């Protein structure tokens, strides 16, 4: 019986982490739109034609990806300072972004940006920044964040990062990239599988699972120093790490005693404590924003469903009851809902459930859609999927209206997770 359960457990891992080949240079396909789109014009910045990357193009692409903005073509009009703006030329536009960029003799660039209210004819916000020439995209993402926050009231997430696993043949890479998939940086490269990357709350560390030692081991690695430590290397499988909000603990899943259960452990591997004790398979934990409870997937009731329980122990409460099996739960940042992968009639769907109403909402059309995680502002959900046999990254808005597919350059893309806000 125990052997059958462990075979079932490893089938879960294969089912949730198997991906299909992806393809080349980054293409982004957006479908749908927000209920009320804000008309915005992004005027090409003065001097940006001399840079290696167009700032206004990146800003426009960011805003378009959100689905909340309708980008209005400047149609040849090119003001770069408020005094140059003729507001009567911008009828039908709510906001206008203008600016200039200048390359300095020392190789740095100076960028000045202003966001104008085209209706009230006032300045909403602005910023001047000096940075290295290789930080053009970072500057543009920051400008897009400022526009998003000023016009929607919610923090923008264009400056945040994502992590995922890219597999090409026997080569597996743990990759960190910008939220739009650009700027890939390889954190780890190995000829054995890498799985389940998880961001620390401050974005300085990653926890993940590798099979470099011929079985699943949980590591924590610093993104600043690249130093890493094996947090869990027990007999059997060590998997599914998730950080507590205060970074002081990890929830992990161990099979060292024959069953798959959730444990808590310090990031240095000390102070191991078992949390779940069911006769079923308990896996894929996620901490609540206040750090007082965990949600996780379990087959303790027969089918695989999502449960919640206090981290100090107690009865587990079943949360999901609809539509087949439910995997990979993640809390929203405000703790009011969760996102998960719903397996029903041979297809994976991305779904959310409100804790108060217990209503489940399916957000996607279904397919091979796995490992969802919320953006740090809670407005978007990142997940892995496939299109015509290609494994890719995708996002969906939390209301299901806006969908985006990101076709990567090469390799098998899987196990994505959206990172936290970065400290300015």
N, C-alpha and C positions, 0 to 999 in steps of 0.2 A: 504493500500500500504506500509506504514511504517512497519507494523508488518511482512508483507511478506519479506521485505528487511532484517529485523533483523533475521528472520528465516534463510534466505539465508546466512547471515553473520556467524551465529553460525554453519551452515552446513559446511561452509568453515573451521571453526576451527576443527570440528570433522574430516572432510576429510583429512586435513593436519596433524593432530596430532594423529589419531588413528593408533595404531601399533598392531602387533601380537606377541604372546609369543616368547621369546628367550630361549636359552638353556645354558648349563653349561660352563666348563672351557674354557678359551680363546683359540680359534683356529684361525689361520690366513691362508686364502687361497688366493694365488696370481695368477692371470692369465695375460698373455701378457708381453711385454717387450718394453723398449725404442728402438728407431730406431738404435742407436749405443750404445751397452753396453761396459762399461769399465771393462777389466779383472783385478780383484783385489784378492789378497790372504790375508786373515786375519789369522795370525799364533796364535795358543793358547798362551796366556800370561803365562810366568813363574810364578808359585805360585798360579794361579787362581783356581787350583783344591782344594785349602784349603779354598776358599771363599764360601759363600752361593749361589753365582750366578757366572756363567762363563761370564767374560767381553767380550771375543772374540765372544761368541755365540750371545750376545745381539747386538754387533756391526754388525755382519754378518747379523742378522735378519733385522736390520734397513736398511742396504744398499740393501738387497734383496727386501724389501718392496717398495723401490723407483722405481724398475724396470730398473734403469740406470746402474746397475753393474752386471757383471757375476762373481760370487764367485768361485775362483779356489781353489780346495782342496790342502792344503799344503803337503799332501801325506807323513806324517811322518817327514817332515823337520821342525826343531824347533829352528831357531835362535831367540835370544832375545835381542841382541845388534848388532849395525851396523857392528862391526868387525867380527861377526859370520856369516854374510850373504855371501854366495857364489852366486854371481849374475847369473852365468851360469846355476845354478840349477832352475832359475825362468824364463826360456824362455816362451814367450807367456803371461807373466804377466806384466801389466803396472805399478802397484803400489803394495807395500808390507807393511803391518802393523805389527809391532812387539812391544813387551812390556813385562813388568813384574809387578806383584802385590805382596805386602808384608803386612802381618798383623803386626801392631805395638803392643808393650806391653800395651799401653793405650787403646787398642780396636779400634783404627783408622786404616785405610788402606792407604798405599802409592802406587800410580799407576804411572808408567812411560810408555810413549807411543811415538813411532816414526813412521812416514809414509815415506817410501823410494820410490824413482823413480827407478824402476827396469830396465828401459831402459837406462837412463842417469847415473845410479848408484850414485845418490845423495840423500841427505835427503831433503824432502819437508817441513815437519813440525814436531813438537813434543811438548810434554807437560808433566810435572810432577805435580801431585796433591795429596794432603792429605785430606781425608774426613772420615766421620763416616761410620761404616761398613754397615749401612742400606742405604747408598747412592751409592751402586755399580751400579745399573741400571742407575742412573743419570750420573755417570762418563762415563759409556759405551755410553749413548746417546750423551754426549758431544764429545766423541772421534769420533763417527759416523758423527756428525755435521762437525767436522773439516775435516774429510776425504771427505765428500760430497762437502764442499765448496772449498777445495783445488783442487779437480779433476773436478768439474763442473763449478766453478765460481759463483755459487748461494749459498746462505746461507742454511744450513741444518735446518730441522724443527723437528728433533727427540727429542730435549729437550723441545719442547713446550707441551702444555696441551690441552685437549679437555674437553667439558662439555656436559652432556646429562641427560635425565630423565630416570630412571629405575622404572618401576611399577611392583609390585608383589602383586596380589590381591588388597586389599584396601590400601596397603602401597606404597607410591610414594617417591622416593629419587632423589634429585638433586645431581649428581655425577660429580666430577672432577677427571680426570685420565691422565696418560701419553699419548702421541700421539699414542702409540701402544695399548692402552687399559689397560695396567697394572697400579698398584698403585692406585686403586680406593679410593677416599675419599668422604664421604657423607657430603655435605654442608647443606642440609635440608632434613628432613624426615617428611612426613605428610600423613594423611589418606584422603586427598583431592587431586585433580589433581594439578600437577605442569607443567607449559608450558613455552616455548619460552625463555630459558636462553640466555643471551647475555653478552659477555665479555666487560669490560672496556678496553680502549686501552693499559693501562699499566698492565693488568692482575690482578689487585688488588681487583676488585669488580665484582660482577655479578648482572645484572638486570634479573628479571624473573617474571612470573605470577603464582599466586596460587589462589585456590578457598577455602582457609581456612575460609574466611568470607562469604561463600555461594555464592559469585559471584567473578568474575575475578578482582584481585587487582595486581598492579605492585609494586614490591619491589626492592630495591637495598641493597645488602648485602656485607659487607667487608669479604674477605677471610682471613684477618689477625686477626680480632677481632671477627668475626661472628656477629657483630652488624648489624641490618638491619632497614630500614625505609620504610614505605609505601609511595611511590612516587605519586601514583595515585589510589585513592579509591573513585571515583565518582559514582553516580547512573549509572546503566547499566554496561557495560563491559569496563574494562581497560586492554589493551593487547599490544602485539607485540613491546616490548621495543627495541630500537637500540641506541647505543652510538654515539655521535659526536666524531671526531678524537681528539679533545682537552679535552674530558671528561666533558665538562662544561654543556652539554645538553643531553637530551634523546629525541628521537622521540618516541611517543607512539600513540596508537589508542584508542579513546574513543567513546562511544555511548551515552554519557550523555544527548545529545540533540535529541536523537532518531535515528540519522544516524551515521555510522562508518566513522570517519574522523581522519586525522593525526594531532597531536599536538606536540609542543615542550615544554619541562619542564626541570627545573634544577634537578640535582640528589637528592636534598633535598625536592623536591615537589613544589618549588616556581616558580613564573614567567611563568605560563601556557599561551601558545599562540597557537591558531588554525592556521593550515597551509593550509589544503585542504578544499574545500567548495562545492564539486560536489554533485549532487543528487544521485550518486552511492555509492558503498561501497569502501572506500579507506583503505588499510591495508598493513601490513608487510613492513614498511619503512626501508631503508638502506641509510646511509650517504655516500656521495662521499669522497674520501681520503682528499680532500682539505676542506671539511666541508661546501661547498657552495651550494650543491644541494642534493636532495633526490630522490631515485627511490622507487617505491611502486607498489603494485598490486591493480587494480581497475576494476570494471565492468561498469564503466561510459559509455563505448562504446557498451555495450551489453555483449560480452564475457569478461572473466577476462584476462587482459593484463597488461604489465609492462609500467609504465609512469615515466617521470623524470620532476622535477620542481625545481626552486631555493628555498632555505629555506626562503628567504625574501618575497616570494609570486610571483605570475605571472602565465602565462599559463603553463599547463602541456603538455609535449610532449610525444606522444605515441612511445614506442620503439619496441615492439614486434608485429608482424603481422602474423607469421607462426604458423601452427599446433595447433589448438584447444585453450585451456586456459593455461595461464602461471602464476605461483605463486612463492612466496618466493624469491624475487630477492636479490642478494648481489653483491656489487661492488668488483672487484679485487683490490688488494693492489696498483697497479699502475694506477688505474682509467681508464684503456683502454678497459675493458670489464666487463660483468656481468655474473653471473651464476644464474640459476633459475630452478624450477621444471615445466616441460612441461606436461600437461594432454591432451592426444590425443588418441582417439579410446579406451577408457577404461583403459589406462595405464599411469603411471607417468614415465617420463624420466628426466635425468639430462642433461641440455643443457647450452651452453654459447652463448653470442652474442658480437661481436666486435662493439664498439661504432662508429668507423670510417667507416667500411665497411657495418655495419648493417647485417652481415651474421650470421645466427644462425647455430650452430653445436651441434647435439645431440651426447652425449658422452657415453650413456649407452644403454643396451638392452631393458630397460623398465620393469615395474612392479609396485611396491609400493615404489617409490623412491622420497624422500621428504627432505625438509629443507637443501639444500646444502650450504656449506660455503667453501671459499678458505683457504688453508694453508697460513701462513704468508709470505711464499716465492712465492705464486701464482702457484706452480707446481702441487699441488694436491687439490682435492675437497672432503670434507667429507660430507656424507649424510646418511639418514636412509633408510633402505629397509627391505625386508623380503625374506626369502628363505624357501620353504616348510613349510609355516605357522609359521616361526620363525622371529620375528623382530630383526634386527641386525644393526650394524654399517658397513659402506662400504666407500671406497675411489675410486676415479678414477683420473688418471693423467689429466692435463688440455688439453692434446692432444687426450685423449680417449684411448691411447694405453695400459696402465697398470691399471688393476682393482684388488681391494683387498676387501675381505669380512672378518669381524672380528666377530666371534661367541662368544657372551658374556656368562657368567656363568649361569645366571638365570634372569628371569624377562623380561618385555616388554621394549625394548630400543627404545627411540624416541627423537626427538628434539635436535640433536647434533649441536655443533658449535665448530669450531677450534679456539683456543686461540691465542693471539699475541706472538711475540718473548719475551722471558724473559730476563731481564737485567742481564748481567753476573756480 
